[in-house]
Amino acid sequence: MSNFNNTVAVITGAANGIGKSLAIALADVGARVAIADVNLSRATELAEALGPKVRAYRCDVTERSQIEALAEGVINDFGQINYVFANAGVAVPGSILATDPAEFDWLLDVNIRGVFSTIQVFVPLLMKSAEAKQAAHFIITGSENSFGISNTGPSSAYTMTKQASLALAETLRRDLAESAVAVSIFCPGLVDTKLYDARRTRQDRYGGESAMPQEYAERASAAMAQGQDPGVTAALCLAGVANDEFLIITDPKIREFSGKRNTEINHALDIVDTRLANWMTKQ
Ligand SMILES: NC(=O)c1ccc[n+]([C@@H]2O[C@H](COP(=O)([O-])OP(=O)(O)OC[C@H]3O[C@@H](n4cnc5c(N)ncnc54)[C@H](O)[C@@H]3O)[C@@H](O)[C@H]2O)c1
């Protein structure tokens, strides 16, 4: 994947999990990488391990001013931006009825408003790169949940945000159709990360940081361990980005439920065809 060599990639939520693996994989193919995360100490640890072409930035994507400061910092440090991975995301288990309203706001603010602000701050900079005939690509991390109701869960509010991220990506692609900025949505299946323990980063206004009960953490960690290795997920994602694919799926298991919605839509369309035909004959 030589086309990443010397390009500049910004990754939000890059201190752990999938974002971390993307950072490692991009550094490995010669990209200069901005590791942005709400957890600056972990981001710094990773940047130091990856060498001088990688830098760490504190950025909480729920704070638009921090996203703006990130963009300014990356331009000052690297001079250009070619790939932006809006990857930061949080999840909580539970049904819609059981979801705490403050936590619902948290999911919206990180998973949707955070991506929205990242788009608004970084796409104009990507447009400049495109005008200069450089690579310019915005990548949103969606999920298997972007296509319907996954087999894991319920994490109903999380599922809702990941379906909204697909809508954000599709509308952004249409909005940027006349520009040379590419858009992708990258949809992993289950990946072995710490996503189950996302409340460790929850800001005070949404309920504050909270450690997970030991017994639940052990069960959740064991369930996540059944998922894909994040290094494999990141490599599959970058193959799709390098090939300019809009929809990048990294786990074939998504097939098990992704077709259900189309079947349901087609069934409802068949019903309305019949209903309208019956009404017409009665007129
Ligand atoms: N792990 C999975 O099974 C899976 C599957 C599909 C999609 N995803 C998506 O992948 C993305 C990364 O998740 P992961 O599984 O690597 O989780 P993770 O918890 O291991 O890593 C998430 C990183 O995001 C950071 N973060 C959290 N809130 C932030 C904020 N407000 N601003 C900036 N950074 C923040 C965390 O500090 C952490 O470093 C998420 O968007 C998630 O929804 C994960």
The ligand as an SDF file (V2000), in Angstrom:
LIG
                    3D

 44 48  0  0  0  0  0  0  0  0999 V2000
  -15.0010   -3.2940   18.8100 N   0  0  0  0  0  0  0  0  0  0  0  0
  -16.0130   -3.6040   18.0200 C   0  0  0  0  0  0  0  0  0  0  0  0
  -16.5380   -4.7300   18.0330 O   0  0  0  0  0  0  0  0  0  0  0  0
  -16.5090   -2.5950   17.0330 C   0  0  0  0  0  0  0  0  0  0  0  0
  -17.3470   -3.0490   16.0050 C   0  0  0  0  0  0  0  0  0  0  0  0
  -17.8340   -2.1400   15.0810 C   0  0  0  0  0  0  0  0  0  0  0  0
  -17.4900   -0.7970   15.1850 C   0  0  0  0  0  0  0  0  0  0  0  0
  -16.6810   -0.3780   16.2070 N   0  0  0  0  0  0  0  0  0  0  0  0
  -16.3550    1.0530   16.2580 C   0  0  0  0  0  0  0  0  0  0  0  0
  -14.9560    1.2260   16.2200 O   0  0  0  0  0  0  0  0  0  0  0  0
  -14.6290    2.4820   16.8170 C   0  0  0  0  0  0  0  0  0  0  0  0
  -13.4670    2.2980   17.7750 C   0  0  0  0  0  0  0  0  0  0  0  0
  -13.9100    1.4810   18.8580 O   0  0  0  0  0  0  0  0  0  0  0  0
  -12.9860    0.3540   19.5290 P   0  0  0  0  0  0  0  0  0  0  0  0
  -13.7350   -0.9090   19.4330 O   0  0  0  0  0  0  0  0  0  0  0  0
  -11.5990    0.4360   19.0410 O   0  0  0  0  0  0  0  0  0  0  0  0
  -13.1100    0.8290   21.0680 O   0  0  0  0  0  0  0  0  0  0  0  0
  -12.0160    1.1590   22.1940 P   0  0  0  0  0  0  0  0  0  0  0  0
  -12.8280    1.5430   23.3810 O   0  0  0  0  0  0  0  0  0  0  0  0
  -11.0200    0.0710   22.3150 O   0  0  0  0  0  0  0  0  0  0  0  0
  -11.2690    2.4580   21.6150 O   0  0  0  0  0  0  0  0  0  0  0  0
  -11.9620    3.6770   21.4930 C   0  0  0  0  0  0  0  0  0  0  0  0
  -10.9920    4.8500   21.6740 C   0  0  0  0  0  0  0  0  0  0  0  0
  -11.7930    6.0550   21.5500 O   0  0  0  0  0  0  0  0  0  0  0  0
  -11.4160    6.9490   22.5840 C   0  0  0  0  0  0  0  0  0  0  0  0
  -12.5290    7.8700   22.8650 N   0  0  0  0  0  0  0  0  0  0  0  0
  -13.6590    7.6300   23.5680 C   0  0  0  0  0  0  0  0  0  0  0  0
  -14.4010    8.7560   23.6530 N   0  0  0  0  0  0  0  0  0  0  0  0
  -13.7370    9.7200   22.9650 C   0  0  0  0  0  0  0  0  0  0  0  0
  -13.9880   11.0810   22.6860 C   0  0  0  0  0  0  0  0  0  0  0  0
  -15.0630   11.7050   23.1910 N   0  0  0  0  0  0  0  0  0  0  0  0
  -13.0950   11.7630   21.9290 N   0  0  0  0  0  0  0  0  0  0  0  0
  -11.9720   11.1580   21.4540 C   0  0  0  0  0  0  0  0  0  0  0  0
  -11.6620    9.8710   21.7070 N   0  0  0  0  0  0  0  0  0  0  0  0
  -12.5400    9.1520   22.4490 C   0  0  0  0  0  0  0  0  0  0  0  0
  -11.0600    6.0560   23.7730 C   0  0  0  0  0  0  0  0  0  0  0  0
  -10.2340    6.7250   24.7070 O   0  0  0  0  0  0  0  0  0  0  0  0
  -10.3520    4.8890   23.0550 C   0  0  0  0  0  0  0  0  0  0  0  0
   -8.9660    5.1250   22.9370 O   0  0  0  0  0  0  0  0  0  0  0  0
  -15.9150    3.0000   17.4520 C   0  0  0  0  0  0  0  0  0  0  0  0
  -16.5010    3.9680   16.6080 O   0  0  0  0  0  0  0  0  0  0  0  0
  -16.7870    1.7630   17.5220 C   0  0  0  0  0  0  0  0  0  0  0  0
  -18.1520    2.0780   17.5090 O   0  0  0  0  0  0  0  0  0  0  0  0
  -16.1830   -1.2340   17.1160 C   0  0  0  0  0  0  0  0  0  0  0  0
  1  2  1  0
  2  3  2  0
  2  4  1  0
  4  5  1  0
  4 44  2  0
  5  6  2  0
  6  7  1  0
  7  8  2  0
  8  9  1  0
  8 44  1  0
  9 10  1  0
  9 42  1  0
 10 11  1  0
 11 12  1  0
 11 40  1  0
 12 13  1  0
 13 14  1  0
 14 15  2  0
 14 16  1  0
 14 17  1  0
 17 18  1  0
 18 19  2  0
 18 20  1  0
 18 21  1  0
 21 22  1  0
 22 23  1  0
 23 24  1  0
 23 38  1  0
 24 25  1  0
 25 26  1  0
 25 36  1  0
 26 27  1  0
 26 35  1  0
 27 28  2  0
 28 29  1  0
 29 30  1  0
 29 35  2  0
 30 31  1  0
 30 32  2  0
 32 33  1  0
 33 34  2  0
 34 35  1  0
 36 37  1  0
 36 38  1  0
 38 39  1  0
 40 41  1  0
 40 42  1  0
 42 43  1  0
M  CHG  2   8   1  16  -1
M  END
$$$$
